[in-house]
């Protein structure tokens, strides 16, 4: 009887001891599960962040490849397009303003430029339109002499008195020249007697001839002028 009681106590102790071991094992299993869960969450965050960065980098690269940098030709075409649109807007605004105010738009006209500039006209004195003839001077050869052919001539004198004009004509004829005299009426200055010599096709030729005649002492001074009739 005593042996049976001892045996039952041993079995009961073994049973209690087995329950403690099971509790320890369950606790260890729970700790392992918690550790595994924590480790999984931590690794999941790192992996998720890496994948997000990879996707962002891939999206940025794709956007960069699909949006090429414009070349100079594209920029020039865009500028021309913008300029045309700007001109159209300005033209429309100007047209509306003209219609509103009743102003007339100026019409462009082709203007023919003169053969001579203003400076050339100053240096080359043209024969005045109000040239007059003096019956008392018709006996002078310098008056009746035909003008030589050429676009330019040399004006060697301009006198307000006929006496000084005659003297210069005589000196020129004595030197072998064939001077011309033309009588002009200048507004506010009266009658003047101009002396010319030679006919030249070019201004440079006339200038060269004038320098030579002055060097030879045949004339005192000169200016290159337009040819006279």
C-alpha positions in Angstrom: 0.0 0.0 0.0 2.8 2.4 0.9 4.5 1.4 -2.3 1.5 2.3 -4.4 1.2 5.7 -2.7 4.9 6.4 -3.4 4.5 5.4 -6.9 1.5 7.6 -7.4 3.3 10.6 -5.9 6.2 10.1 -8.3 3.8 10.0 -11.2 2.2 13.2 -9.9 5.5 14.9 -9.6 6.5 13.8 -13.1 3.2 15.2 -14.4 3.8 18.5 -12.6 7.3 18.7 -13.9 6.1 18.0 -17.4 3.7 20.9 -17.2 6.5 23.3 -16.1 8.6 22.2 -19.1 5.7 22.8 -21.4 5.2 26.3 -20.0 8.9 27.1 -20.5 8.7 25.7 -24.1 5.5 27.8 -24.8 7.2 30.9 -23.4 10.3 30.3 -25.5 8.1 29.7 -28.6 6.3 33.0 -27.9 9.6 34.9 -27.5 10.8 33.4 -30.8 7.6 34.3 -32.5 7.8 37.9 -31.2 11.4 38.1 -32.3 10.6 36.8 -35.7 7.7 39.2 -36.1 9.9 42.2 -35.1 12.7 41.1 -37.4 10.2 40.6 -40.2 8.7 44.1 -39.7 12.2 45.7 -39.7 13.4 43.8 -42.8 10.1 44.6 -44.5 10.6 48.4 -43.9 14.1 48.2 -45.3 13.1 46.2 -48.4 10.1 48.5 -49.0 12.2 51.6 -48.8 14.7 50.2 -51.2 12.0 49.2 -53.7 10.4 52.6 -53.4 13.8 54.3 -54.2 14.3 52.0 -57.1 10.9 52.8 -58.6 11.4 56.5 -58.1 14.8 56.4 -59.8 13.4 54.4 -62.7 10.5 56.8 -63.1 12.8 59.8 -63.0 15.1 58.2 -65.6 12.1 57.4 -67.9 10.8 61.0 -67.6 14.3 62.3 -68.5 14.6 60.0 -71.5 11.1 61.0 -72.7 11.7 64.7 -72.3 14.8 65.4 -74.5 16.6 68.8 -74.3 15.5 71.1 -77.2 18.2 71.7 -79.8 19.1 75.1 -81.2 16.9 74.5 -84.3 13.8 73.8 -82.2 14.5 76.9 -80.1 14.8 79.0 -83.3 11.6 77.6 -84.7 9.8 78.4 -81.5 11.2 81.9 -81.5 10.1 82.4 -85.1 6.6 81.2 -84.2 6.4 83.5 -81.3 7.6 86.4 -83.4 5.0 85.7 -86.1 2.3 85.5 -83.5 3.5 88.8 -81.9 3.5 90.5 -85.3 0.0 89.3 -86.0 -1.2 90.6 -82.7 0.5 94.0 -83.3 -1.0 94.2 -86.9 -4.4 93.4 -85.6 -4.1 95.9 -82.8 -2.9 98.6 -85.3 -5.8 97.7 -87.7 -8.3 98.0 -84.9 -6.9 101.3 -83.8 -7.1 102.7 -87.3 -10.7 101.5 -87.6 -11.5 103.0 -84.2 -9.9 106.4 -84.8 -10.5 106.7 -88.5 -6.8 107.3 -89.3 -5.4 106.3 -92.6 -2.5 103.9 -92.6 0.5 105.2 -94.5 1.2 103.3 -97.8 4.8 102.4 -98.5 6.1 103.8 -101.8 9.2 103.1 -103.7 11.2 106.3 -103.9 13.8 106.9 -106.6 17.0 108.2 -105.1 18.7 111.1 -106.9 21.9 110.5 -108.9 23.7 113.0 -106.7 23.8 113.3 -103.0 23.3 116.6 -101.1 27.0 116.9 -100.6 27.7 116.4 -104.3 25.1 119.0 -105.2 26.9 121.5 -102.9 30.3 120.8 -104.5 28.9 120.6 -108.1 27.0 123.8 -108.8 24.2 123.2 -111.2 23.2 125.8 -113.8 20.3 127.8 -112.3 17.0 127.6 -114.1 16.6 131.4 -114.3 19.7 131.9 -116.5 19.2 135.0 -118.6 20.6 136.1 -121.9 22.0 139.5 -122.4 21.8 140.9 -125.9 24.8 143.2 -125.2 27.0 140.1 -124.5 26.1 138.2 -127.7 29.3 139.5 -129.3 31.5 137.5 -126.8 32.7 134.2 -128.1 32.5 132.8 -124.5 28.7 133.4 -124.6 28.0 132.0 -128.0 30.5 129.1 -127.9 28.8 125.7 -127.7 29.3 123.8 -124.5 31.5 120.8 -124.8 30.1 117.3 -124.3 30.4 115.9 -120.8 28.6 115.4 -117.6 30.9 117.7 -115.6 32.8 120.9 -116.2 35.1 123.3 -114.3 33.8 126.5 -113.0 36.8 128.8 -112.8 35.1 132.1 -111.8 32.0 133.9 -110.8 31.8 137.7 -111.0 29.2 140.3 -110.1 30.6 142.7 -112.7 30.9 142.1 -116.4 34.3 143.9 -116.5 36.1 141.4 -114.2 34.4 138.6 -116.1 35.7 139.9 -119.4 39.2 140.1 -118.0 39.2 136.5 -116.9 37.9 135.4 -120.2 40.7 137.2 -122.0 43.4 135.7 -119.8 41.9 132.2 -120.4 41.8 132.6 -124.1 45.3 134.0 -124.1 46.4 130.7 -122.5 44.8 128.6 -125.2 41.6 127.8 -123.3 38.1 128.1 -124.7 36.0 129.4 -121.8 32.3 129.6 -121.6 30.3 132.4 -119.8 26.8 132.0 -118.6 24.7 134.8 -117.0 22.5 133.9 -114.1 20.1 135.8 -111.8 20.5 134.8 -108.2 17.6 135.7 -105.8 18.7 138.5 -103.5 22.1 138.8 -105.1 21.4 140.1 -108.6 23.1 139.1 -111.9 26.3 137.1 -111.9 28.7 136.0 -114.7 30.1 132.5 -114.4 33.1 131.3 -116.3 33.5 127.6 -117.2 36.0 125.5 -119.2 36.0 121.9 -120.5 33.7 119.0 -120.5 34.4 115.8 -118.7 32.6 112.4 -118.4 33.7 111.8 -114.8 34.2 113.9 -111.7 37.6 112.4 -111.1 38.7 113.3 -114.6 37.5 116.9 -114.1 39.3 117.2 -110.8 42.6 115.9 -112.3 42.3 118.4 -115.2 41.6 121.3 -112.8 44.7 120.5 -110.8 46.9 120.4 -113.9 45.6 123.7 -115.2 46.1 125.4 -111.9 49.6 123.9 -111.7 50.4 125.3 -115.2 49.1 128.7 -114.0 46.3 128.9 -116.5 43.6 129.2 -113.8 43.7 130.5 -110.3 41.0 128.2 -108.8 38.2 125.9 -109.8 35.3 123.8 -108.6 33.8 120.7 -110.3 30.3 121.6 -111.5 27.6 120.0 -113.5 27.8 120.6 -117.2 26.1 123.7 -118.6 24.1 124.1 -121.7 
